[in-house]
Amino acid sequence: MPYCNVSGGQPDGAGKNGARIFYRTYGSGPVKVLLIIGLAGTHDSWGPQIKALAGTDVPCDEKSTVDDEGVGNGSMEVCAFDNRGMGRSFAPIKRSEYTTTIMAKDVIAVMDHLGWKKAHVFGHSMGGMIACKLSALVPDRVLSLALLNVTGGGFQCLPKLDRLTISVAVRFLMAKTPEERAAVDLDTHYSQDYLKECVGESTRRAILYKEYVKGISKTGMQANHGFEGQINACWTHKLTRAEIEQIRSAGFLISVIHGRHDIIAQISHAKRLAEKFHPFARMVDLHGGHLVSHERTNEVNEALLDLIRASECKTSAHDWTNLPDKTSSGMFSPTLQAPEICFAPFSFILRLDTIDDAEHYKISYKKQPIIHV
């Protein structure tokens, strides 16, 4: 099995593997594509995209062959891997060994191991956070950036609270078996109308449930310390103003792809992130849930192929973006830094990353907060 050694980290709870990342490559060709999966996901979750990009979903270590040529059919080599804390990769015990910066350095190690100088980098959810950190750390190695169902760290990780999300959260935390985990995963990954669709004499929910149970049983339930570590990576994630500018100044094209009915990562955060990357970003919102890459496979695959083609053809940012220019001068206006706010009557201290966050969480300044600069 293909593994890549990464620096730092302690052996997992079973004392196995050491600091190693499990990866797989698919197809062959001069165009390199790196896929970074999200929280509690494995490399297999990229299956529909691997097939469309590489022309095969059979790993190279299983002696796959690709007959067709052309974009999406043999001209690309694709790599997908399990993040630390999940699947066949090592799972450090300490939460401090899980941050999006550390995990981005894992990705760099995989690129070095493969001998890839540059790649198109696509990340889903937490994988999108990692992809952003990677792009800020080594912008010269990124050909294009796709962020699928991404959100920010901290309070932006919190879903919009309603009966469905509360129910899902409770069931997720209580899931102890592949069957219980599969049932709750379906509600977090897909829109309800998609799950209700009939397929022959069955429904998508029933079909997907069997597939999920089989997949989870194969890889095993995620270790608690791996899950808690990845949660820590999401919660502590933050893109600084300098990192955003570092990504923008690199000049590569960006696609922000999101499902409108995502109950995990709110689309409003994704749109705001896309705006911060103006004029290099394009926003693609689709009818779907958190796993829009599976729910709207054809549309997502075409959006990814469009990004690769545009990047390879050196399409200008002006021709690529579909976002409005919100400044009269045409220059990007950085978001104002917000203060730390303390509502003394409630002993409540909240650090907001931006003024936009204050607006999103409807914190009223009429409450006369004590402001700590």
URTADA-V56075 format. One record per run of one state. SS is the DSSP state (@ for helix, = for strand, . for the rest). FROM is the first residue (numbers start at 1). TO is the last residue. Records with the same first field share a line. If there is no record, write none. Layout:
SS=FROM-TO / FROM-TO
//
This chain:
.=1-2 / 6-19 / 28-30 / 37-42 / 55-59 / 63-75 / 82-94 / 98-99 / 115-118 / 125-125 / 138-138 / 149-153 / 158-162 / 175-177 / 190-191 / 197-197 / 200-201 / 220-223 / 237-240 / 251-252 / 260-266 / 277-280 / 287-291 / 296-296 / 313-316 / 321-336 / 338-339 / 347-347 / 352-353 / 361-364 / 368-369 / 373-373
==3-5 / 20-27 / 31-36 / 76-81 / 119-124 / 142-148 / 198-199 / 202-203 / 253-259 / 281-286 / 337-337 / 340-343 / 348-351 / 354-354 / 370-372
@=43-54 / 60-62 / 95-97 / 100-114 / 126-137 / 139-141 / 154-157 / 163-174 / 178-189 / 192-196 / 204-219 / 224-236 / 241-250 / 267-276 / 292-295 / 297-312 / 317-320 / 344-346 / 355-360 / 365-367
//
